[in-house]
């Protein structure tokens, strides 16, 4: 166990050192290349800001307008048929939009129902089984100038649906209701 701990502490510095040594050996100006990469990363971060602000405003409007509560109240009877707790729905809705927002919802669920409860286990599994599809499309695709995201959106949301359904099925099978 001590070897794994030491390895986990030193693996990144060793990897960076190996890259620098290899680059220097190949005659690549490693410091200048590093600085150029930093400049490019900074300009990329600046170009992402408008997309990020737009997405965060949209999330705030969705939650503050009561649209999430309306969706939740509409699908509650349907969820009851399958034994799915309605408390998990806000997490399933927000997760494709915002990882941080979903983490906040999951934290609230864990505080309210405990991590060892069915809802706590389901929330944890769902959080790790889905992705932030809209975030990826908005920020990353926007940063590189991809504007036709229809197919990526469909595939991403389909993957999120599969993640939600799989989470419900597997948590129900493994831990029961």
Beta strands, then each sheet from edge to edge (+ up, - down):
end
